[in-house]
Amino acid sequence: MCYLKFDKAQMTNLQDSLYKELLITNRSGAYCNTTLVGCNIRKYHGLMVVPVPSLDDENHVLLSSLDETVIQHGAEFNLGLHKYQGENYSPKGHKYILSFQWDKVPTWIYRIGGVLLKKEIAFRTDDYRLYIRYTLLEAHSATTLRLKPFLAFRSVRQWTHENSVADSSYTEVTNGIRMCLYKGYPDLYMQTSCPSQFHYAPDWYRGLDYPKERERGYDSSEDLLVPGYFEMPIKKGEPIIFTAALSEESTDALEGLMSQEIAQLDRRDSFYHCLVNAAHQFNVQLNGEHYILAGYPWFKCRARDMFIAMPGLTLSIGETEQYERYMETAARAIDDYLNKRPISVKIYEMEQPDTLLWAVWCIQQYGRYVSRQSCYEKYGALLRRIMDFILDGKHNNLKVADNSLLYADGRDKAITWMNSTQNGRPIIPRSGYIVEFNALWYNAVRFYEQLFGENGTPEEQASIARYAEQAARIEQSFRATFLNEHGYLLDYVDGQMMDWSVRPNQLFAIALDFSPLTVKEWKGVLDICTKELVTPKGIRSLSPKSGGYNPMYVGPQAQRDLAYHQGTAWPWLTGFYLEAYLKVYKMSGVNYIERQLIGFEEELFYHCVGTIQELFDGNPRFSGRGAISFAMNVSGILRAIRLLEKYKIEEN
């Protein structure tokens, strides 16, 4: 039985199905993203969304949607669905959906009287090419298939409206046409695998409505150009493939190419395999470099996110070679930064003060999953350069203070993962001695001492005494600075300013391999986090008992920014929380951890199917919000699953 499956009752109930989304990506940075009923509700939605480097650094929607119409005996049955202003839907093709399921590719079954039509979508892994295959499963009389493309040719951050500039002309190609609405854009080739007739009838469809944008406080209406439609007879059992791409393809090869593409895909037949597929979706390859996108549909490759997500997206699922490819690209960015050169790869925010600390943690995970000897051989030199850079005070905003803790100035600029801003200033001005920075710092120093003590040259082993002394001072200062009389850790300390808010950042002081706290102190920190921060959908960014608690991530941008890290729940933190929980409670914590993971499985069916959203409201109903798929979240849950399995094996 298929794991990701929805029946007719679920699909025809628009209150539910309209907000379930699907996401197909490829290694080139392109994607296909729409709802399960085919109705676009975001400006980021589109069947063919690709980067256009000649214009900017954004993705662009070329083919917004494709309406299918089944024709028998002159009667037309339109399977498309569009939302217009004023809660108007036309046509209402969702009523013909018999089922939707996703094993290797998204698959719909439509029933129109005696007609049974199957539709499948695939995206070529290494090219900007979309395939949509239609197979007539049942029909008792001659049937015609009509395909009507809706074109946008715009950035995902903009709208298109009816205008006189758009070039609605077309050029014929084999079994199709090519078009380009505006200068600077590539040609879009639309072809069918069998001979089809293109009826040229350009027209603007006006006032399409995108409720998710209105919900987020943005304009929510646009117009799309329909150049005409393709029409062809379809016979029982004979598939017809529609393809949209940036180059022409031999139409005779389309069936083989699509089948070949599907054959190499993994199945989404379980919670774990859905997350593995989601992990692969963040992999983008540009000019031979491998990147991890922070999320879809609007994020790019951010350094901190990449280092946090990398172990879970690779090592936790047994893909060591992919880790090494990602790290090869990341190492170029690190070297550029350490040598004060412009970053030569497309990794953003390398300058953030905790980025290098997360890079060390990421390297440490390679040592855990592979071996410390291999880690030393591959990344020892890089690790030494990073640690020397920090210790020698070469970072612009990360200094080793006299007490050996790291100090960073975040009063006027957001410098941590809690990076929401308003009017250019941080909403949470975390500054000074920041708790997770220094937990990561202690862990990094101890890891360096361990790695080079075990594997280093005699000269390197002789030099680690400097790190052992540093670690001892950090441990003493960390406890004196952050540990308060209530048994938990202050979030940051800057001079006389002490932030007593209960936040999840203190969890890193337990979860990391090396902790500056005692086992008794671990329990005190963990207990308060468990009582005040844990939700079924992640760890709250702020306790309900702390001032400023704002758990509902809704409304316009300014309103959402105020809530972003003030009580919303983040699944990626669950991985670290569960790691801390196992360290404290050992085998007795296994059942608890399994229950926590169950809460995420149901999310694979609620929002973007088969993956995990960016964040969740901190209060019931713990609704999913933000980006539809978030790399750190998928990584955190995969790490937790692997950790649990490993712990069970070791205990047995």
BALO-905059 format. One record per residue (C-alpha): z, x, y. Coordinates in steps of 0.05 Angstrom, whole numbers, padded with zeros to 5 digits, always signed. Layout:
<rs>
ZXY;...
</rs>
This chain:
<rs>
+00000+00000+00000;-00018+00025+00070;+00042+00047+00112;+00016+00030+00182;-00008-00041+00173;-00007-00104+00215;-00028-00174+00192;-00065-00229+00227;-00002-00262+00254;+00020-00197+00286;-00048-00181+00315;-00063-00249+00345;+00004-00253+00380;-00014-00219+00446;+00057-00217+00471;+00068-00166+00416;+00001-00134+00398;-00023-00123+00469;+00029-00069+00478;+00017-00032+00412;-00028+00027+00424;-00068+00077+00383;-00083+00149+00399;-00137+00193+00369;-00144+00264+00395;-00186+00325+00380;-00178+00400+00389;-00221+00400+00452;-00173+00361+00494;-00210+00295+00489;-00178+00231+00464;-00189+00158+00448;-00132+00113+00470;-00129+00037+00473;-00088-00021+00445;-00094-00045+00374;-00130-00107+00399;-00179-00065+00439;-00155-00089+00508;-00143-00032+00557;-00078-00040+00595;-00071+00030+00627;-00118+00070+00671;-00111+00125+00620;-00141+00081+00566;-00212+00091+00542;-00252+00102+00479;-00283+00166+00505;-00236+00206+00550;-00256+00279+00560;-00240+00337+00606;-00294+00354+00657;-00278+00425+00680;-00333+00426+00731;-00297+00372+00770;-00223+00385+00762;-00166+00398+00713;-00159+00325+00692;-00187+00281+00637;-00240+00230+00654;-00255+00162+00624;-00330+00158+00608;-00334+00101+00558;-00278+00052+00574;-00290+00002+00518;-00343-00027+00472;-00350-00102+00460;-00377-00124+00393;-00412-00191+00383;-00430-00221+00316;-00490-00268+00319;-00509-00318+00264;-00558-00376+00271;-00559-00364+00346;-00484-00372+00352;-00447-00313+00385;-00377-00292+00367;-00350-00238+00415;-00297-00193+00384;-00278-00159+00450;-00216-00172+00492;-00206-00158+00566;-00150-00178+00613;-00168-00202+00682;-00124-00217+00742;-00080-00278+00737;-00065-00272+00662;-00136-00290+00644;-00166-00262+00580;-00240-00263+00565;-00268-00260+00513;-00211-00272+00463;-00237-00233+00404;-00168-00216+00379;-00165-00284+00345;-00216-00259+00295;-00174-00200+00272;-00153-00209+00200;-00115-00143+00194;-00106-00073+00223;-00086-00012+00184;-00086+00063+00194;-00088+00108+00134;-00137+00163+00153;-00171+00126+00211;-00156+00062+00249;-00189+00004+00211;-00197-00068+00231;-00221-00127+00189;-00250-00185+00228;-00264-00254+00198;-00313-00300+00233;-00325-00360+00188;-00359-00332+00126;-00369-00263+00159;-00322-00206+00142;-00333-00144+00185;-00297-00077+00179;-00292-00030+00238;-00268+00043+00236;-00260+00095+00291;-00260+00171+00285;-00263+00229+00335;-00297+00294+00318;-00245+00349+00313;-00283+00404+00350;-00330+00366+00396;-00332+00310+00447;-00360+00258+00398;-00333+00189+00381;-00355+00151+00319;-00347+00076+00308;-00370+00050+00241;-00384-00023+00226;-00391-00048+00154;-00410-00119+00137;-00366-00137+00078;-00386-00210+00071;-00441-00253+00101;-00480-00313+00074;-00538-00310+00123;-00575-00263+00169;-00528-00228+00217;-00540-00190+00282;-00492-00141+00314;-00490-00132+00389;-00453-00074+00423;-00438-00076+00497;-00411-00011+00529;-00364-00013+00590;-00372+00051+00632;-00322+00080+00681;-00339+00154+00696;-00274+00167+00732;-00211+00209+00730;-00153+00181+00690;-00113+00182+00755;-00163+00140+00794;-00199+00073+00792;-00272+00055+00796;-00298-00004+00835;-00366-00036+00845;-00409+00009+00889;-00480+00026+00907;-00474+00099+00889;-00468+00091+00814;-00533+00109+00779;-00546+00052+00730;-00612+00081+00705;-00619+00107+00634;-00663+00151+00592;-00682+00134+00521;-00661+00180+00464;-00666+00171+00389;-00637+00102+00373;-00601+00099+00440;-00596+00120+00512;-00563+00171+00557;-00532+00156+00625;-00494+00190+00681;-00465+00146+00734;-00445+00201+00784;-00466+00272+00802;-00421+00325+00772;-00409+00286+00708;-00441+00303+00641;-00492+00256+00610;-00463+00206+00561;-00505+00195+00499;-00498+00129+00463;-00534+00123+00397;-00535+00082+00334;-00547+00105+00263;-00602+00054+00253;-00659+00031+00299;-00631-00014+00353;-00659-00049+00413;-00627-00034+00480;-00629-00093+00528;-00624-00066+00599;-00582-00114+00642;-00537-00073+00689;-00479-00112+00717;-00409-00100+00744;-00350-00133+00709;-00300-00143+00764;-00225-00149+00768;-00204-00121+00701;-00128-00119+00701;-00083-00064+00674;-00011-00091+00669;+00021-00025+00649;-00001+00005+00716;+00026-00055+00755;+00091-00048+00716;+00095+00025+00739;+00084+00006+00812;+00011+00026+00818;-00054-00010+00834;-00076-00045+00771;-00147-00070+00780;-00216-00040+00772;-00290-00057+00761;-00332-00029+00704;-00407-00022+00697;-00441-00052+00636;-00512-00025+00633;-00535-00074+00580;-00526-00079+00505;-00551-00053+00438;-00573-00103+00386;-00591-00093+00313;-00591-00131+00247;-00533-00113+00200;-00537-00122+00125;-00482-00132+00075;-00454-00066+00050;-00496-00022+00097;-00454+00013+00151;-00478+00020+00222;-00449+00076+00264;-00445+00077+00340;-00432+00145+00371;-00415+00166+00442;-00420+00240+00459;-00440+00291+00510;-00501+00313+00470;-00554+00281+00427;-00546+00278+00352;-00593+00266+00295;-00580+00193+00278;-00597+00205+00205;-00537+00252+00201;-00485+00205+00232;-00461+00174+00167;-00451+00242+00135;-00418+00272+00196;-00368+00214+00203;-00352+00215+00129;-00342+00290+00131;-00295+00282+00191;-00254+00228+00156;-00249+00268+00091;-00212+00325+00125;-00160+00280+00156;-00090+00272+00128;-00062+00205+00108;-00010+00168+00149;+00025+00141+00087;+00098+00154+00106;+00146+00166+00164;+00141+00241+00153;+00065+00244+00146;+00057+00202+00210;+00099+00253+00247;+00058+00311+00217;-00006+00277+00241;+00026+00267+00310;+00045+00341+00310;-00028+00359+00300;-00050+00315+00358;-00016+00361+00409;-00059+00421+00386;-00114+00437+00437;-00160+00497+00431;-00196+00523+00492;-00236+00587+00494;-00203+00613+00431;-00132+00599+00457;-00084+00550+00423;-00041+00505+00466;+00011+00450+00455;+00002+00392+00503;+00069+00367+00527;+00048+00296+00514;-00004+00241+00521;-00037+00214+00561;-00020+00251+00625;+00015+00316+00608;-00013+00387+00605;+00013+00449+00570;+00081+00465+00601;+00115+00530+00581;+00185+00503+00569;+00159+00444+00528;+00114+00490+00488;+00170+00536+00467;+00218+00479+00450;+00166+00440+00411;+00131+00498+00375;+00180+00509+00317;+00183+00435+00298;+00108+00424+00304;+00093+00484+00260;+00149+00519+00221;+00184+00454+00202;+00121+00429+00167;+00102+00495+00135;+00048+00516+00184;+00068+00587+00199;-00002+00610+00216;-00008+00556+00269;+00057+00579+00300;+00028+00649+00304;-00035+00624+00338;+00006+00585+00389;+00051+00645+00401;-00008+00691+00410;-00031+00649+00469;+00041+00641+00495;+00052+00717+00491;-00006+00727+00539;+00027+00681+00589;+00094+00716+00579;+00063+00785+00589;+00026+00762+00651;+00091+00735+00680;+00133+00797+00662;+00080+00841+00695;+00076+00797+00757;+00003+00779+00743;-00030+00711+00752;-00024+00672+00687;-00090+00682+00651;-00083+00623+00603;-00072+00549+00618;+00003+00547+00608;+00040+00518+00668;+00110+00529+00696;+00121+00598+00667;+00163+00613+00729;+00219+00565+00710;+00282+00606+00700;+00298+00580+00630;+00227+00589+00603;+00240+00659+00577;+00306+00638+00546;+00270+00583+00507;+00217+00634+00487;+00271+00677+00456;+00299+00616+00419;+00228+00599+00395;+00220+00671+00368;+00288+00665+00334;+00264+00604+00295;+00207+00645+00266;+00261+00693+00240;+00298+00634+00209;+00239+00602+00175;+00199+00665+00155;+00244+00726+00156;+00278+00769+00209;+00240+00830+00186;+00173+00794+00197;+00200+00768+00263;+00217+00839+00285;+00150+00866+00264;+00109+00812+00299;+00152+00796+00360;+00205+00850+00367;+00168+00887+00423;+00157+00822+00461;+00230+00803+00453;+00252+00871+00479;+00208+00863+00541;+00236+00794+00555;+00308+00816+00548;+00298+00879+00591;+00264+00836+00644;+00324+00790+00649;+00377+00843+00644;+00343+00886+00697;+00344+00828+00745;+00268+00823+00753;+00265+00747+00750;+00260+00716+00819;+00311+00662+00803;+00353+00685+00743;+00405+00738+00755;+00459+00767+00711;+00523+00758+00751;+00583+00805+00750;+00615+00761+00697;+00552+00770+00653;+00532+00697+00659;+00463+00678+00685;+00459+00648+00755;+00400+00608+00781;+00391+00572+00847;+00370+00499+00837;+00396+00467+00900;+00328+00457+00933;+00282+00459+00873;+00288+00429+00804;+00293+00486+00755;+00317+00455+00689;+00287+00405+00640;+00323+00352+00683;+00268+00361+00735;+00259+00294+00770;+00251+00298+00845;+00248+00253+00906;+00217+00274+00972;+00208+00344+00942;+00281+00354+00927;+00316+00351+00859;+00351+00285+00843;+00400+00325+00801;+00409+00392+00837;+00434+00431+00777;+00448+00500+00805;+00490+00562+00795;+00518+00573+00725;+00480+00521+00684;+00510+00506+00616;+00447+00507+00572;+00420+00569+00608;+00482+00607+00589;+00486+00579+00519;+00414+00602+00509;+00432+00669+00541;+00490+00682+00494;+00448+00662+00435;+00391+00708+00459;+00437+00768+00467;+00468+00758+00398;+00400+00748+00366;+00373+00811+00398;+00434+00849+00372;+00424+00820+00302;+00348+00830+00298;+00347+00902+00323;+00411+00920+00287;+00379+00900+00221;+00307+00923+00232;+00304+00969+00293;+00289+01043+00296;+00348+01090+00301;+00338+01093+00377;+00337+01017+00381;+00398+01010+00338;+00435+01059+00382;+00418+01018+00444;+00445+00951+00418;+00516+00970+00437;+00495+00948+00507;+00480+00879+00480;+00544+00874+00438;+00585+00889+00501;+00545+00839+00541;+00555+00785+00489;+00630+00795+00488;+00633+00787+00564;+00588+00726+00563;+00632+00692+00511;+00695+00703+00552;+00662+00681+00617;+00627+00621+00585;+00692+00591+00560;+00729+00606+00625;+00673+00575+00667;+00650+00514+00628;+00706+00491+00582;+00751+00440+00616;+00818+00410+00599;+00785+00347+00570;+00753+00387+00515;+00680+00384+00537;+00635+00429+00579;+00619+00424+00652;+00545+00414+00664;+00540+00467+00718;+00585+00507+00764;+00563+00533+00832;+00618+00564+00873;+00668+00508+00886;+00619+00455+00859;+00634+00434+00788;+00594+00379+00755;+00641+00340+00709;+00587+00292+00686;+00582+00285+00611;+00512+00307+00595;+00477+00329+00531;+00463+00400+00555;+00530+00422+00528;+00505+00408+00457;+00464+00472+00459;+00529+00512+00460;+00542+00486+00389;+00472+00475+00360;+00444+00545+00372;+00453+00598+00318;+00504+00637+00360;+00557+00598+00398;+00607+00625+00449;+00656+00570+00428;+00706+00566+00371;+00698+00516+00314;+00755+00474+00343;+00720+00473+00410;+00655+00453+00376;+00689+00391+00349;+00716+00371+00417;+00648+00377+00450;+00612+00341+00393;+00662+00284+00391;+00654+00266+00464;+00578+00271+00459;+00580+00226+00398;+00623+00174+00432;+00587+00172+00499;+00516+00198+00490;+00489+00179+00422;+00441+00119+00417;+00396+00096+00360;+00336+00124+00398;+00361+00191+00422;+00415+00225+00463;+00431+00197+00532;+00419+00244+00591;+00484+00219+00622;+00546+00183+00597;+00557+00110+00618;+00626+00132+00642;+00597+00183+00691;+00578+00167+00762;+00506+00149+00776;+00491+00121+00706;+00423+00088+00710;+00395+00077+00640;+00335+00031+00651;+00270+00069+00663;+00231+00013+00697;+00199-00005+00764;+00158+00036+00813;+00155+00112+00811;+00213+00123+00859;+00258+00076+00820;+00239+00108+00754;+00251+00178+00781;+00323+00159+00797;+00334+00137+00725;+00294+00192+00690;+00354+00236+00673;+00412+00190+00692;+00424+00155+00626;+00357+00149+00591;+00356+00170+00518;+00314+00229+00495;+00295+00236+00421;+00282+00311+00424;+00356+00323+00437;+00372+00289+00371;+00346+00350+00333;+00397+00394+00368;+00452+00341+00363;+00442+00335+00288;+00441+00410+00281;+00508+00413+00316;+00535+00355+00274;+00518+00391+00209;+00552+00455+00234;+00616+00416+00247;+00618+00365+00191;+00574+00400+00139;+00557+00358+00077;+00599+00299+00101;+00551+00291+00159;+00488+00281+00116;+00492+00205+00109;+00505+00198+00184;+00443+00240+00200;+00400+00199+00153;+00422+00136+00188;+00404+00167+00256;+00334+00184+00232;+00321+00113+00208;+00325+00089+00280;+00262+00129+00296;+00221+00105+00238;+00214+00035+00265;+00188+00063+00331;+00123+00083+00294;+00105+00009+00294;+00127-00012+00364;+00090+00027+00418;+00037+00080+00403;+00034+00071+00328;+00049+00133+00286;+00084+00174+00340;+00145+00176+00386;+00147+00158+00460;+00174+00203+00516;+00241+00169+00527;+00280+00105+00516;+00326+00062+00558;+00398+00083+00549;+00423+00012+00540;+00401-00042+00490;+00347-00059+00472;+00333+00016+00479;+00260+00002+00497;+00210+00059+00494;+00183+00084+00561;+00141+00138+00593;+00086+00177+00558;+00062+00145+00493;+00069+00209+00452;+00114+00267+00469;+00111+00335+00434;+00185+00354+00441;+00206+00287+00410;+00160+00293+00350;+00183+00365+00342;+00257+00348+00347;+00254+00295+00293;+00212+00340+00247;+00264+00395+00256;+00319+00346+00239;+00283+00324+00175;+00272+00396+00153;+00343+00415+00170;+00370+00357+00129;+00326+00374+00069;+00345+00447+00072;+00419+00431+00077;+00416+00385+00016;+00381+00439-00025;+00432+00492-00004;+00491+00446-00020;+00462+00428-00088;
</rs>
